[in-house]
Amino acid sequence: MNAGLTIEGYTFAHYISLISGSDLAQTSITSILFSVGATIVSLLFGGILAWIVVRTDAPFKALAFLTTIISLGTPYILYVTGWLYLLGRSGPVNMAWRWATGSNDVVFQVNSLAGMILVEGFLWSPLVFLLLSAVFRAANAEMEEAARMSGASIVETIWYISLRLAAPAVAALALFVFIRNLEAFEVPALIGIPGNVDVLTTEIYHSVKRMPPNIGFASAYSVVMILCIAVLLHFYSRISAKAEKYASITGKGYRPRPFRLGSYRWVGGAIVLFNFLIVLLLPLSAILWMALTPFVQPMRFSALSNLTVENFENILSQPYYRELALNTVIVAASVATIAMVITLFVGWTVARRKPAAKLSEQLVTMPLVFPGLVLGIAMLQIALKSPIPIYGTLWIIILGFVIRYIPYGMRYTFAGVLQIHPELEQAALVSGANTFQKIFRIVAPLLAPALASGWIFVFLIATKEMSMPLLLAGPGSQTIPVAMFDLWSSGQSGEVAALGLLWAMVMTVLSSAFYFLTRRASSNTFG
C-alpha cells in the first residue's frame, strides 16, 4: 500500500478507486435521472388524485382511499413483481401490442431506466396522495371561489390558486420523495439489475455480495450517498420552514367546501377510476394470476383450465413459511414498540423544551441521512466486530430498524405532545406525581391515537423493508421480503405471488385490528 494513501492504519484507497473509476459518474447520473423521473410520476398521479378527491365533488372517492390502504400494506417486492409480469415480454401489454401490430417486437421494455421510473413512480403515488390530501383538505375554499367568480376557468383556478397555495408543501414533498427514490433498492434490484441499469444502491449491493465482499468499496459508495442525502435534507428543512408564509386558514370564515366541477365532475371520476386501475387493480390482478398458475404463462382464456391453488397450498403447508411470518412479526412489532416508547420520551422532551432537547432532537432525526442499504452496511460491520454474537440474528435487524425508523415515530409523538396543554401536566405535578408518572398517566393516554398511528405506520413499513434484512439476515432470521427476493431470484414467481398475497392480507387484518382496539380503549378511557 502506498504510504501516501494510509494514515495510522486508515486508507483512502477505496475513495481513490471510487473516484478514479468510470462507474461513479455514470451511476450517479442514472440515479438522479431515476429519482427525478419517478418523483414526477408519483407527484402527477398522487397529487392530481389528492386534489380531485379532497377538493372537488367528483364521484368514486372511496376507491382512492381503498387503493391507498391496500397499496401501503402490500410488500414492495410483490408490487414490483406484478408490474414485471404486466410489462414483461409475455405480459398482457406486449401481447396486446403484438396482436394489434402482428410484429414480434415489444412496445415497452420494462427492464430499463424508463421501466424503473414508471414502477417506482406508481409505488410512491399512494403515499403522495395520502400526504397531499392533508394539504389540500386544509386549503381555504373562499380563494378558489373568488377566482371562479372573477371569471377564471377550472384549470386557471387550479394553477394560479390551488397549486400556488400548496407550493411549499408540494416542493417539500417532492424533495422528500426524491430522497427516498435515491435510496430505493427494490425497484433497481428487481428491474434494473436484469437490464444492466445500475444506480448507487445496486452498486453498494454488488460490492457486498460479490466474492470476496468488498466492504470498504461499498462503504465508500455509502459515504457518497450519505453526503448527497444530507445536503438534500438540509434544503428539505429550509423549504418546510417557509410553509407558514402560505397559510390560508384563519379564525375568520374558514369553511372547507368542495370545489364544484360542474360538467367536468365525471372527468374527475374517470381520473379516480384510472388511478384505481393502474395503481391497484392491474398489478393485483397480475399477482393473483401468477399465484394461481403452476408456471409463468400469458393471460389467455385457454389457460384458465390450468389454474390451481398449489402455490397457496405449498405456502400454507410448509413450516418454513410460518417461521418467516413469525420472524417478521417479531421484528416489526419489536421495532414499532421500541421506537414509539423512545420517541414518547424524546417527543415530550423536545416539545416541552426540557434540558438537552436540542441535542435529543438532532440525535433522533440524524438517521434520516442513512439510506436503508447504507445503514445495513454499518450494522453489518457492527455485528461482525461485536463481542456479543448478534451477527445473522433477529437482534441486529431489530437494532437497525429501530435506528432507521425512530425519526418516523418522532413525527407522530412530537406533533401529538404539542396538542396537549401543559396545564394538565402541571396539575399532575401539584398532585404529587413524578416525571415518569406524569408521562405514563397523563401524556401517554392522551397520546394514544398518535402512538397507535405511529405504531401501525412503523410496523407496516418494517414488514415491507427488504434492503437492510437482505444484508443482515442469517439462515434462521430471514423475513418475508428477504424470502420473497430469494424466491424471485430462483424463478419461483408463483410462490412469490402466493406468499405476498397471503402476507398482504394478514398485515391488513393485524393493523386494522390493532387500530380498532386502540381507538376503542381510548374511547373507553375518555368517554
Contacts in CASP RR format, 6 or more apart in sequence:
PFRMAT RR
TARGET T0000
AUTHOR 0000-0000-0000
METHOD contacts of the structure
MODEL  1
MNAGLTIEGYTFAHYISLISGSDLAQTSITSILFSVGATIVSLLFGGILA
WIVVRTDAPFKALAFLTTIISLGTPYILYVTGWLYLLGRSGPVNMAWRWA
TGSNDVVFQVNSLAGMILVEGFLWSPLVFLLLSAVFRAANAEMEEAARMS
GASIVETIWYISLRLAAPAVAALALFVFIRNLEAFEVPALIGIPGNVDVL
TTEIYHSVKRMPPNIGFASAYSVVMILCIAVLLHFYSRISAKAEKYASIT
GKGYRPRPFRLGSYRWVGGAIVLFNFLIVLLLPLSAILWMALTPFVQPMR
FSALSNLTVENFENILSQPYYRELALNTVIVAASVATIAMVITLFVGWTV
ARRKPAAKLSEQLVTMPLVFPGLVLGIAMLQIALKSPIPIYGTLWIIILG
FVIRYIPYGMRYTFAGVLQIHPELEQAALVSGANTFQKIFRIVAPLLAPA
LASGWIFVFLIATKEMSMPLLLAGPGSQTIPVAMFDLWSSGQSGEVAALG
LLWAMVMTVLSSAFYFLTRRASSNTFG
1 11 0 8 1.000
1 13 0 8 1.000
2 13 0 8 1.000
5 11 0 8 1.000
5 12 0 8 1.000
5 13 0 8 1.000
5 16 0 8 1.000
6 12 0 8 1.000
6 13 0 8 1.000
14 216 0 8 1.000
14 217 0 8 1.000
14 219 0 8 1.000
14 220 0 8 1.000
15 220 0 8 1.000
15 223 0 8 1.000
17 217 0 8 1.000
17 220 0 8 1.000
18 24 0 8 1.000
18 217 0 8 1.000
18 220 0 8 1.000
18 221 0 8 1.000
18 224 0 8 1.000
23 198 0 8 1.000
23 203 0 8 1.000
24 224 0 8 1.000
27 198 0 8 1.000
27 199 0 8 1.000
27 200 0 8 1.000
27 203 0 8 1.000
28 200 0 8 1.000
28 224 0 8 1.000
30 113 0 8 1.000
30 197 0 8 1.000
30 198 0 8 1.000
30 199 0 8 1.000
31 182 0 8 1.000
31 199 0 8 1.000
31 200 0 8 1.000
31 201 0 8 1.000
32 182 0 8 1.000
33 113 0 8 1.000
33 117 0 8 1.000
34 113 0 8 1.000
34 116 0 8 1.000
34 117 0 8 1.000
34 120 0 8 1.000
34 181 0 8 1.000
34 188 0 8 1.000
34 199 0 8 1.000
35 178 0 8 1.000
35 179 0 8 1.000
35 181 0 8 1.000
35 182 0 8 1.000
35 184 0 8 1.000
36 178 0 8 1.000
37 117 0 8 1.000
37 121 0 8 1.000
38 116 0 8 1.000
38 117 0 8 1.000
38 120 0 8 1.000
38 121 0 8 1.000
38 123 0 8 1.000
38 124 0 8 1.000
38 177 0 8 1.000
38 181 0 8 1.000
38 184 0 8 1.000
38 187 0 8 1.000
39 121 0 8 1.000
39 124 0 8 1.000
39 174 0 8 1.000
39 177 0 8 1.000
39 178 0 8 1.000
39 181 0 8 1.000
41 117 0 8 1.000
41 118 0 8 1.000
41 120 0 8 1.000
41 121 0 8 1.000
41 122 0 8 1.000
41 125 0 8 1.000
42 120 0 8 1.000
42 121 0 8 1.000
42 122 0 8 1.000
42 123 0 8 1.000
42 124 0 8 1.000
42 125 0 8 1.000
42 127 0 8 1.000
42 128 0 8 1.000
42 177 0 8 1.000
43 128 0 8 1.000
43 170 0 8 1.000
43 173 0 8 1.000
43 174 0 8 1.000
43 177 0 8 1.000
45 121 0 8 1.000
45 122 0 8 1.000
45 125 0 8 1.000
45 128 0 8 1.000
45 129 0 8 1.000
45 275 0 8 1.000
45 278 0 8 1.000
45 279 0 8 1.000
46 125 0 8 1.000
46 126 0 8 1.000
46 128 0 8 1.000
46 129 0 8 1.000
46 132 0 8 1.000
46 275 0 8 1.000
47 125 0 8 1.000
47 128 0 8 1.000
47 129 0 8 1.000
47 132 0 8 1.000
47 170 0 8 1.000
48 271 0 8 1.000
49 64 0 8 1.000
49 125 0 8 1.000
49 129 0 8 1.000
49 271 0 8 1.000
49 272 0 8 1.000
49 275 0 8 1.000
50 128 0 8 1.000
50 129 0 8 1.000
50 130 0 8 1.000
50 132 0 8 1.000
50 133 0 8 1.000
50 135 0 8 1.000
50 136 0 8 1.000
51 132 0 8 1.000
51 136 0 8 1.000
51 158 0 8 1.000
51 162 0 8 1.000
52 58 0 8 1.000
52 268 0 8 1.000
52 269 0 8 1.000
52 271 0 8 1.000
52 272 0 8 1.000
53 61 0 8 1.000
53 64 0 8 1.000
53 65 0 8 1.000
53 129 0 8 1.000
53 133 0 8 1.000
53 272 0 8 1.000
54 133 0 8 1.000
54 136 0 8 1.000
54 137 0 8 1.000
55 136 0 8 1.000
55 137 0 8 1.000
55 139 0 8 1.000
55 141 0 8 1.000
55 144 0 8 1.000
55 162 0 8 1.000
55 258 0 8 1.000
55 259 0 8 1.000
56 258 0 8 1.000
56 259 0 8 1.000
56 260 0 8 1.000
56 261 0 8 1.000
56 265 0 8 1.000
56 268 0 8 1.000
57 258 0 8 1.000
57 259 0 8 1.000
57 260 0 8 1.000
57 261 0 8 1.000
57 262 0 8 1.000
57 265 0 8 1.000
58 261 0 8 1.000
58 265 0 8 1.000
58 266 0 8 1.000
58 267 0 8 1.000
58 268 0 8 1.000
58 269 0 8 1.000
58 271 0 8 1.000
58 272 0 8 1.000
59 265 0 8 1.000
59 266 0 8 1.000
59 268 0 8 1.000
59 269 0 8 1.000
59 272 0 8 1.000
60 269 0 8 1.000
60 272 0 8 1.000
60 273 0 8 1.000
60 276 0 8 1.000
61 272 0 8 1.000
63 272 0 8 1.000
63 273 0 8 1.000
63 275 0 8 1.000
63 276 0 8 1.000
64 129 0 8 1.000
64 272 0 8 1.000
64 275 0 8 1.000
64 276 0 8 1.000
66 276 0 8 1.000
66 280 0 8 1.000
67 126 0 8 1.000
67 275 0 8 1.000
67 276 0 8 1.000
67 279 0 8 1.000
67 280 0 8 1.000
68 126 0 8 1.000
68 127 0 8 1.000
68 129 0 8 1.000
68 130 0 8 1.000
69 508 0 8 1.000
70 280 0 8 1.000
70 284 0 8 1.000
70 504 0 8 1.000
70 508 0 8 1.000
71 79 0 8 1.000
71 126 0 8 1.000
71 279 0 8 1.000
71 280 0 8 1.000
72 126 0 8 1.000
72 127 0 8 1.000
72 130 0 8 1.000
72 460 0 8 1.000
73 460 0 8 1.000
73 464 0 8 1.000
73 504 0 8 1.000
73 507 0 8 1.000
73 508 0 8 1.000
73 511 0 8 1.000
74 284 0 8 1.000
74 464 0 8 1.000
74 500 0 8 1.000
74 504 0 8 1.000
75 463 0 8 1.000
75 464 0 8 1.000
75 466 0 8 1.000
75 480 0 8 1.000
75 481 0 8 1.000
75 484 0 8 1.000
75 500 0 8 1.000
75 503 0 8 1.000
75 504 0 8 1.000
76 123 0 8 1.000
76 186 0 8 1.000
76 187 0 8 1.000
76 464 0 8 1.000
76 466 0 8 1.000
76 481 0 8 1.000
77 186 0 8 1.000
77 190 0 8 1.000
77 466 0 8 1.000
77 481 0 8 1.000
77 484 0 8 1.000
77 485 0 8 1.000
77 488 0 8 1.000
77 496 0 8 1.000
78 287 0 8 1.000
78 484 0 8 1.000
78 496 0 8 1.000
78 497 0 8 1.000
78 500 0 8 1.000
78 501 0 8 1.000
78 503 0 8 1.000
78 504 0 8 1.000
79 119 0 8 1.000
79 122 0 8 1.000
79 123 0 8 1.000
79 283 0 8 1.000
80 119 0 8 1.000
80 123 0 8 1.000
80 186 0 8 1.000
80 187 0 8 1.000
80 190 0 8 1.000
80 191 0 8 1.000
81 190 0 8 1.000
81 287 0 8 1.000
81 290 0 8 1.000
81 488 0 8 1.000
81 493 0 8 1.000
81 496 0 8 1.000
81 497 0 8 1.000
82 283 0 8 1.000
82 286 0 8 1.000
82 287 0 8 1.000
82 290 0 8 1.000
82 497 0 8 1.000
83 110 0 8 1.000
83 118 0 8 1.000
83 119 0 8 1.000
83 122 0 8 1.000
83 283 0 8 1.000
83 286 0 8 1.000
84 110 0 8 1.000
84 190 0 8 1.000
84 191 0 8 1.000
85 91 0 8 1.000
85 286 0 8 1.000
85 287 0 8 1.000
85 289 0 8 1.000
85 290 0 8 1.000
85 296 0 8 1.000
85 493 0 8 1.000
86 92 0 8 1.000
86 93 0 8 1.000
86 282 0 8 1.000
86 283 0 8 1.000
86 286 0 8 1.000
87 93 0 8 1.000
87 94 0 8 1.000
87 108 0 8 1.000
87 110 0 8 1.000
87 115 0 8 1.000
87 118 0 8 1.000
88 94 0 8 1.000
88 106 0 8 1.000
88 108 0 8 1.000
88 110 0 8 1.000
89 106 0 8 1.000
90 296 0 8 1.000
90 297 0 8 1.000
90 298 0 8 1.000
91 298 0 8 1.000
91 299 0 8 1.000
92 286 0 8 1.000
92 298 0 8 1.000
92 299 0 8 1.000
93 107 0 8 1.000
93 108 0 8 1.000
94 106 0 8 1.000
94 107 0 8 1.000
94 108 0 8 1.000
95 298 0 8 1.000
95 299 0 8 1.000
97 103 0 8 1.000
97 105 0 8 1.000
97 106 0 8 1.000
97 107 0 8 1.000
98 104 0 8 1.000
98 105 0 8 1.000
98 106 0 8 1.000
108 114 0 8 1.000
108 115 0 8 1.000
109 115 0 8 1.000
110 119 0 8 1.000
110 191 0 8 1.000
111 191 0 8 1.000
111 192 0 8 1.000
111 194 0 8 1.000
111 195 0 8 1.000
111 197 0 8 1.000
112 192 0 8 1.000
112 195 0 8 1.000
112 197 0 8 1.000
113 192 0 8 1.000
113 197 0 8 1.000
115 191 0 8 1.000
116 187 0 8 1.000
116 188 0 8 1.000
116 191 0 8 1.000
116 192 0 8 1.000
116 197 0 8 1.000
119 187 0 8 1.000
119 191 0 8 1.000
120 181 0 8 1.000
120 184 0 8 1.000
120 187 0 8 1.000
121 181 0 8 1.000
122 278 0 8 1.000
122 279 0 8 1.000
122 283 0 8 1.000
123 186 0 8 1.000
123 187 0 8 1.000
124 177 0 8 1.000
124 180 0 8 1.000
124 181 0 8 1.000
125 275 0 8 1.000
125 279 0 8 1.000
126 279 0 8 1.000
127 177 0 8 1.000
128 173 0 8 1.000
128 177 0 8 1.000
131 173 0 8 1.000
132 166 0 8 1.000
132 169 0 8 1.000
132 170 0 8 1.000
132 173 0 8 1.000
135 166 0 8 1.000
135 169 0 8 1.000
135 170 0 8 1.000
136 162 0 8 1.000
136 166 0 8 1.000
137 256 0 8 1.000
138 248 0 8 1.000
138 249 0 8 1.000
138 256 0 8 1.000
139 162 0 8 1.000
139 165 0 8 1.000
139 166 0 8 1.000
139 248 0 8 1.000
139 256 0 8 1.000
140 165 0 8 1.000
140 248 0 8 1.000
140 249 0 8 1.000
140 254 0 8 1.000
141 255 0 8 1.000
141 256 0 8 1.000
141 257 0 8 1.000
141 258 0 8 1.000
141 259 0 8 1.000
142 253 0 8 1.000
142 255 0 8 1.000
143 161 0 8 1.000
143 165 0 8 1.000
143 248 0 8 1.000
144 157 0 8 1.000
144 161 0 8 1.000
144 162 0 8 1.000
144 259 0 8 1.000
145 257 0 8 1.000
147 156 0 8 1.000
147 157 0 8 1.000
147 160 0 8 1.000
147 161 0 8 1.000
148 154 0 8 1.000
148 157 0 8 1.000
152 160 0 8 1.000
152 161 0 8 1.000
154 261 0 8 1.000
154 264 0 8 1.000
157 259 0 8 1.000
163 170 0 8 1.000
164 246 0 8 1.000
165 246 0 8 1.000
165 248 0 8 1.000
166 246 0 8 1.000
167 246 0 8 1.000
168 239 0 8 1.000
168 240 0 8 1.000
168 242 0 8 1.000
168 243 0 8 1.000
168 245 0 8 1.000
168 246 0 8 1.000
169 243 0 8 1.000
169 246 0 8 1.000
171 239 0 8 1.000
172 236 0 8 1.000
172 239 0 8 1.000
172 240 0 8 1.000
172 243 0 8 1.000
175 232 0 8 1.000
175 235 0 8 1.000
175 236 0 8 1.000
175 239 0 8 1.000
176 236 0 8 1.000
178 232 0 8 1.000
179 229 0 8 1.000
179 232 0 8 1.000
179 233 0 8 1.000
179 236 0 8 1.000
182 200 0 8 1.000
182 225 0 8 1.000
182 228 0 8 1.000
182 229 0 8 1.000
182 232 0 8 1.000
182 371 0 8 1.000
183 201 0 8 1.000
183 225 0 8 1.000
183 229 0 8 1.000
183 371 0 8 1.000
183 372 0 8 1.000
183 373 0 8 1.000
183 374 0 8 1.000
184 201 0 8 1.000
185 201 0 8 1.000
185 202 0 8 1.000
185 205 0 8 1.000
185 372 0 8 1.000
185 373 0 8 1.000
185 466 0 8 1.000
185 467 0 8 1.000
185 470 0 8 1.000
186 466 0 8 1.000
186 467 0 8 1.000
188 197 0 8 1.000
188 198 0 8 1.000
188 199 0 8 1.000
188 201 0 8 1.000
188 202 0 8 1.000
189 201 0 8 1.000
189 202 0 8 1.000
189 205 0 8 1.000
189 485 0 8 1.000
190 488 0 8 1.000
191 197 0 8 1.000
192 198 0 8 1.000
192 199 0 8 1.000
192 202 0 8 1.000
193 202 0 8 1.000
198 206 0 8 1.000
200 221 0 8 1.000
200 224 0 8 1.000
200 225 0 8 1.000
201 225 0 8 1.000
201 371 0 8 1.000
201 373 0 8 1.000
201 467 0 8 1.000
203 221 0 8 1.000
204 218 0 8 1.000
204 221 0 8 1.000
204 222 0 8 1.000
204 225 0 8 1.000
204 373 0 8 1.000
204 374 0 8 1.000
204 377 0 8 1.000
205 373 0 8 1.000
205 467 0 8 1.000
205 470 0 8 1.000
207 213 0 8 1.000
207 214 0 8 1.000
207 215 0 8 1.000
207 216 0 8 1.000
207 217 0 8 1.000
207 218 0 8 1.000
207 221 0 8 1.000
208 214 0 8 1.000
208 215 0 8 1.000
208 218 0 8 1.000
208 377 0 8 1.000
208 380 0 8 1.000
208 471 0 8 1.000
215 377 0 8 1.000
215 380 0 8 1.000
215 381 0 8 1.000
218 377 0 8 1.000
219 377 0 8 1.000
219 381 0 8 1.000
222 371 0 8 1.000
222 373 0 8 1.000
222 374 0 8 1.000
222 377 0 8 1.000
222 378 0 8 1.000
225 371 0 8 1.000
225 374 0 8 1.000
226 369 0 8 1.000
226 370 0 8 1.000
226 371 0 8 1.000
226 374 0 8 1.000
229 368 0 8 1.000
229 369 0 8 1.000
229 370 0 8 1.000
229 371 0 8 1.000
230 369 0 8 1.000
233 368 0 8 1.000
233 369 0 8 1.000
261 267 0 8 1.000
261 268 0 8 1.000
286 299 0 8 1.000
287 497 0 8 1.000
287 500 0 8 1.000
287 501 0 8 1.000
288 497 0 8 1.000
288 501 0 8 1.000
289 299 0 8 1.000
290 296 0 8 1.000
290 493 0 8 1.000
290 494 0 8 1.000
290 496 0 8 1.000
290 497 0 8 1.000
291 311 0 8 1.000
291 312 0 8 1.000
291 494 0 8 1.000
291 497 0 8 1.000
291 498 0 8 1.000
291 501 0 8 1.000
292 307 0 8 1.000
292 308 0 8 1.000
292 309 0 8 1.000
292 311 0 8 1.000
293 303 0 8 1.000
293 306 0 8 1.000
293 307 0 8 1.000
293 308 0 8 1.000
293 494 0 8 1.000
294 306 0 8 1.000
294 308 0 8 1.000
294 310 0 8 1.000
294 311 0 8 1.000
295 494 0 8 1.000
296 493 0 8 1.000
296 494 0 8 1.000
297 303 0 8 1.000
297 306 0 8 1.000
311 494 0 8 1.000
311 495 0 8 1.000
311 497 0 8 1.000
311 498 0 8 1.000
312 498 0 8 1.000
312 502 0 8 1.000
314 495 0 8 1.000
314 498 0 8 1.000
315 321 0 8 1.000
315 495 0 8 1.000
315 498 0 8 1.000
315 499 0 8 1.000
315 502 0 8 1.000
316 502 0 8 1.000
321 483 0 8 1.000
321 499 0 8 1.000
323 476 0 8 1.000
324 478 0 8 1.000
324 479 0 8 1.000
324 480 0 8 1.000
324 483 0 8 1.000
325 480 0 8 1.000
325 503 0 8 1.000
325 506 0 8 1.000
327 394 0 8 1.000
327 476 0 8 1.000
327 477 0 8 1.000
327 478 0 8 1.000
327 479 0 8 1.000
328 463 0 8 1.000
328 479 0 8 1.000
328 480 0 8 1.000
328 481 0 8 1.000
328 503 0 8 1.000
329 463 0 8 1.000
329 510 0 8 1.000
330 394 0 8 1.000
331 394 0 8 1.000
331 397 0 8 1.000
331 398 0 8 1.000
331 401 0 8 1.000
331 462 0 8 1.000
331 469 0 8 1.000
331 479 0 8 1.000
332 401 0 8 1.000
332 458 0 8 1.000
332 459 0 8 1.000
332 460 0 8 1.000
332 462 0 8 1.000
332 463 0 8 1.000
333 459 0 8 1.000
334 398 0 8 1.000
335 398 0 8 1.000
335 401 0 8 1.000
335 402 0 8 1.000
335 405 0 8 1.000
335 458 0 8 1.000
335 459 0 8 1.000
335 462 0 8 1.000
336 405 0 8 1.000
336 454 0 8 1.000
336 455 0 8 1.000
336 456 0 8 1.000
336 458 0 8 1.000
336 459 0 8 1.000
336 462 0 8 1.000
337 455 0 8 1.000
338 398 0 8 1.000
338 402 0 8 1.000
339 402 0 8 1.000
339 405 0 8 1.000
339 406 0 8 1.000
339 408 0 8 1.000
339 409 0 8 1.000
339 458 0 8 1.000
340 409 0 8 1.000
340 412 0 8 1.000
340 413 0 8 1.000
340 451 0 8 1.000
340 454 0 8 1.000
340 455 0 8 1.000
340 458 0 8 1.000
342 364 0 8 1.000
342 402 0 8 1.000
342 406 0 8 1.000
343 364 0 8 1.000
343 406 0 8 1.000
343 409 0 8 1.000
343 410 0 8 1.000
343 412 0 8 1.000
343 413 0 8 1.000
343 414 0 8 1.000
344 413 0 8 1.000
344 439 0 8 1.000
344 443 0 8 1.000
344 444 0 8 1.000
344 447 0 8 1.000
344 451 0 8 1.000
345 439 0 8 1.000
346 360 0 8 1.000
346 361 0 8 1.000
346 364 0 8 1.000
346 410 0 8 1.000
346 413 0 8 1.000
347 360 0 8 1.000
347 410 0 8 1.000
347 413 0 8 1.000
347 414 0 8 1.000
347 417 0 8 1.000
348 354 0 8 1.000
348 413 0 8 1.000
348 417 0 8 1.000
348 439 0 8 1.000
348 443 0 8 1.000
349 356 0 8 1.000
349 357 0 8 1.000
349 360 0 8 1.000
350 357 0 8 1.000
350 358 0 8 1.000
350 360 0 8 1.000
350 361 0 8 1.000
350 414 0 8 1.000
351 414 0 8 1.000
351 416 0 8 1.000
351 417 0 8 1.000
351 418 0 8 1.000
352 417 0 8 1.000
352 422 0 8 1.000
364 406 0 8 1.000
364 407 0 8 1.000
364 410 0 8 1.000
365 407 0 8 1.000
365 410 0 8 1.000
367 375 0 8 1.000
367 403 0 8 1.000
367 404 0 8 1.000
367 406 0 8 1.000
367 407 0 8 1.000
368 407 0 8 1.000
370 378 0 8 1.000
370 403 0 8 1.000
370 404 0 8 1.000
371 467 0 8 1.000
372 404 0 8 1.000
372 465 0 8 1.000
372 467 0 8 1.000
372 468 0 8 1.000
373 467 0 8 1.000
373 468 0 8 1.000
373 471 0 8 1.000
375 400 0 8 1.000
375 403 0 8 1.000
375 404 0 8 1.000
375 468 0 8 1.000
376 400 0 8 1.000
376 467 0 8 1.000
376 468 0 8 1.000
376 471 0 8 1.000
376 472 0 8 1.000
377 471 0 8 1.000
379 396 0 8 1.000
379 399 0 8 1.000
379 400 0 8 1.000
379 403 0 8 1.000
379 468 0 8 1.000
379 471 0 8 1.000
379 472 0 8 1.000
380 471 0 8 1.000
380 472 0 8 1.000
382 396 0 8 1.000
383 390 0 8 1.000
383 391 0 8 1.000
383 392 0 8 1.000
383 396 0 8 1.000
383 472 0 8 1.000
384 391 0 8 1.000
390 396 0 8 1.000
390 399 0 8 1.000
392 472 0 8 1.000
392 473 0 8 1.000
392 474 0 8 1.000
392 476 0 8 1.000
392 477 0 8 1.000
393 474 0 8 1.000
393 477 0 8 1.000
394 477 0 8 1.000
396 472 0 8 1.000
397 468 0 8 1.000
397 469 0 8 1.000
397 472 0 8 1.000
397 473 0 8 1.000
397 477 0 8 1.000
397 479 0 8 1.000
400 468 0 8 1.000
400 472 0 8 1.000
401 462 0 8 1.000
401 465 0 8 1.000
401 468 0 8 1.000
404 465 0 8 1.000
404 468 0 8 1.000
405 458 0 8 1.000
405 461 0 8 1.000
405 462 0 8 1.000
408 454 0 8 1.000
408 457 0 8 1.000
408 458 0 8 1.000
408 461 0 8 1.000
409 454 0 8 1.000
409 457 0 8 1.000
409 458 0 8 1.000
412 450 0 8 1.000
412 451 0 8 1.000
412 453 0 8 1.000
412 454 0 8 1.000
412 457 0 8 1.000
413 447 0 8 1.000
413 450 0 8 1.000
413 451 0 8 1.000
415 450 0 8 1.000
416 447 0 8 1.000
416 450 0 8 1.000
417 443 0 8 1.000
417 447 0 8 1.000
420 443 0 8 1.000
420 446 0 8 1.000
420 447 0 8 1.000
424 442 0 8 1.000
424 446 0 8 1.000
425 438 0 8 1.000
425 442 0 8 1.000
425 443 0 8 1.000
428 437 0 8 1.000
428 438 0 8 1.000
428 441 0 8 1.000
428 442 0 8 1.000
429 438 0 8 1.000
433 441 0 8 1.000
433 442 0 8 1.000
444 451 0 8 1.000
445 522 0 8 1.000
445 525 0 8 1.000
445 526 0 8 1.000
448 518 0 8 1.000
448 521 0 8 1.000
448 522 0 8 1.000
448 525 0 8 1.000
449 518 0 8 1.000
449 519 0 8 1.000
449 522 0 8 1.000
451 518 0 8 1.000
452 514 0 8 1.000
452 515 0 8 1.000
452 518 0 8 1.000
452 519 0 8 1.000
452 522 0 8 1.000
453 515 0 8 1.000
455 514 0 8 1.000
456 511 0 8 1.000
456 514 0 8 1.000
456 515 0 8 1.000
459 511 0 8 1.000
459 514 0 8 1.000
460 507 0 8 1.000
460 511 0 8 1.000
463 479 0 8 1.000
463 480 0 8 1.000
463 481 0 8 1.000
463 503 0 8 1.000
463 507 0 8 1.000
464 481 0 8 1.000
465 481 0 8 1.000
466 481 0 8 1.000
466 482 0 8 1.000
466 484 0 8 1.000
466 485 0 8 1.000
469 478 0 8 1.000
469 479 0 8 1.000
469 481 0 8 1.000
469 482 0 8 1.000
470 481 0 8 1.000
470 482 0 8 1.000
470 485 0 8 1.000
473 479 0 8 1.000
473 482 0 8 1.000
478 486 0 8 1.000
480 499 0 8 1.000
480 500 0 8 1.000
480 503 0 8 1.000
483 499 0 8 1.000
484 496 0 8 1.000
484 499 0 8 1.000
484 500 0 8 1.000
487 493 0 8 1.000
487 495 0 8 1.000
487 496 0 8 1.000
487 499 0 8 1.000
488 496 0 8 1.000
END
